[in-house]
Amino acid sequence: TEVPSAEKINALVTQYMPYAHSIAAKIMKTLSSDVDYDELLCNARLGLLEAAQRFDAKFGVDFKTFSYYRIK
């Protein structure tokens, strides 16, 4: 598999950061009030970064779909 360049990774992360925030906000509503939102958001961002690093467009999968499961 081709390793994406740092520019491609940064572009994906920047473009989909609002999507990661949206997923984190939806998940927060289902969790206990003891959960720290900033921590949840940090994990969503890490999931987005991991998805951007592992994404390979040659498989014909949309990045939004691919990243959803890593972010969540």
C-alpha positions, 0 to 999 in steps of 0.5 A: 500500500502507498503511504500518503504524503504529509501534505495529503494527511494534513489536508484530510485532517483539516478537511474532516476535523468538523466531521470528527467534532460532530461524531464526538458531540453525538457520542457525548450525548450517549455517555455519562456526564462523568466523561470529559468532552475534551478527552473524547474530542482528543480521541476523535482527532486521534482516530481521524489522524490514524484514518488519514494515515491509513487511507488508500483511495485505490480501494474505492472507499470514500474517506468519510466512510473509512474514517467514521469507524476510526473516529468513533 
